[in-house]
Amino acid sequence: MKRRHFWGVRNVNPWTATALTLLYCSITVADQGPTLTPRSLQTALSAKPVGAEAERLAAQIRTAFGGKDNLLKGPAPMIDELTVAWAIEAPMTTSTPKVLSDDGQFSLPLTKVGSTAVYAAVITLPSGSALLWHYELGHQKIAGGPLEVYASPPENLEQAGVPKGTLRQMPIWESKIFNGTTRDWWVYVPSQYRSESPACVMVFQDGGTYKDFVPVVFDNLIAKGDLPVTIGIFIQPGVFKEGEKNRSFEYDTLSDQYARFLLEEILPEVEKTLKLRHDAASRAISGISSGGICSFTVAWERPNEFGKVLSWVGSFVNIASGKTLREGGHNYPALIRKTPKKPIRVFLQDGENDLDNIHGNWPLANQEMAKALAFAGYDYKFEYGRGFHSNKHGRAILPDSLRWLWRDYKP
């Protein structure tokens, strides 16, 4: 094999060249310093660097925010819990760049890093803060988007000494009730599960997301005795062979089809290897957005099978409008008021900055649901914040939501 010149040095073999390249890269990264976090950036800015130190910090900021090109466009902030960092590169500006909320209630001037064209600022916001933001350069608005921050409860993090359950991906499921669809799904089994004692069960729609954070919360709450021994089932919506998604049909339709899918297909499959309780008080169901209304629909259609509902930013709006244009979930408040009370417990979460579109207004729809549940005498709780259509608020209150749902539970 012919040896090539490497940085002007003759007769360097490829393995040595690779090693030298890695060494050079590591020296370059080390020269820039450790990777920035919002808190370390805050510390660095407070030192008011100049000269070479400022140049080094500017290089770190460019790296942390996705490179110079991204910094020129106005990148999304870095977020660490409640601490938020913004940065922008503005070589032509004659005024101090700012971050502003769209409603004008929030204003944060950015600090110039030495004599560079990089500006940055860090702030710690109260838990539950939510705003639409943008950069302002003079009279020009650049980039922007939604921001919401929450403090994470300790139960959302792995705790030393807490037994860990197992999460198993199940074989792809081919449904008969939703004929022609397949889906991924997972089953969580807590460490405390014993085959001689049937376990409670909680089903999560859009399970591919929920499986990444719910098991840790379950581990912690079960270990503390705040949650009974509970099997978690995490299910994705169906997909047809051609790739067409069946999510909205499965989740937004007001019928018993999805309840039957769970009761006739998924739960019996799980029970081939695990023992589950069958009473409604021992079964809960949860989801976000269309998964939220789906969860309520399952309990509404089968209240003697599912007794607990946890909905995040639930889509109680007219998505599945049908041929008449009036067949969607916006009907639930009226149905709740005019139908004899059903034995279900409901936890709703939403935020004032949730969606408002052709299907309806999510904040208003969830408030109407809460008012209807209150009028009809249901055991319900409504957590209404300032957030957007996301899982951030729901995740922050998940441990308390589960405690409320499963309070006073007796097998």
Steps between C-alpha positions, in 0.01 A plus 500: 500500500638840400559734792373853471640825632336615821521869589826521302657205685625214282462127562221508758288185488117531506465375860743765626321761290166407658647517849653841428168626364317393814771656716477826306117504535518434872755779545274740306194410710701523822632841395143623471425377850224270629156489338286791610183462703265784590648517848863492388422767240345714771818468706720580200298810409513630856883496478479759215773341286713706263764428238590137449264386777209669326597346166514158665157547660354619168632183334342288775168678454508439125561130562233471769235668284564297185772695321552852369243474221235396750602775742458761225142380438398521866498153659263346749605545862690244706290389795608334822193458721409863580821660372477626141781630278463697177774606259531661158777619272429851365805653325306788341283610791532850645273431796493244778315182393216392726273205558138612526172321556246554224264665747771741617488385861852351498820675392857374538795701362787284375858562612775554244785250540814715503557666163344207308168513316354238734235599755353279773296506819380251759200523730326274752124505457227401747365148460199500270618795291382493139545753223534552127838668447714652225832678456491872429781677311404864481153486345555157346343187648701180452404136561312412818253241624325361808678451831376341820702387801420295808685367800537122485385310809750250643274209401571577134865408549664168579553463875775299666379179660166494320429164330469537123233334293554361153378639168454249221420577137232265380471346153335732247124474544269435204152608597175341390275768648700767316540271203811548288697692763816406687655673800793497741435453870683442828421353841651619830510259793591639843759323711236433766271302267429145614303255290289390797360856537324648195626852428327825414543625145541840336487547123678787324415613148786630282701260713824545309543832681357406838720192533806724520402668828206327670687187622731707723201673659326166549815355660518785751130519586457124535806483727350774721159334511336795321402280206388137512698239310403601147579359157556772241390444139634747244331484159566685178211584265451275202662540160385345170739315270515796263620716789171681559454579870178401674556712813222752462240238405592281797535782754254775401197290402223484758430125505582185696740369233824592679365368833424170328849498348649519850260258665486238224853516359766671712407408857443130420843493330666650808318253722663209323808568716384741771206496740291818494207617709173540310304744717465859373657650813822312418519624141612845385557649157691807383598700196589839360305710248291256292633229731338692786150496353558137398569414863183673614299327225622156613384565858178667382411202281618236750471654850480155657835408342705823535445724802783755480591753227804728471482746209765751395394786267210279396345559157138538613428684176333425167781311324295189412220717364364233261257555215281728708799714612379473860594149619822580688620521859353847554178311581635356824414789736135477394501121523655511848231739620206301355620142561468327838830527688750224423745350756819654357763730653649761264815713515522770231803719422512790258651846453370839393739503200373172357373473141230706336420390144232376262412209731442715806667672792682252727511717815130577471415136424687374806339766719160392373587140581599597853181701551286213368675247725446729798133554414440125469674427831800308367818434697727718287794738516596767248854635493498814287829679435650731239659239275474413133402179321779290650568239767723728712242597761355149511842348563574749777183403688494130406591367847232711669249412227557129557476541877166677456363239259601207720429658838293284737550200269419168663541173306 
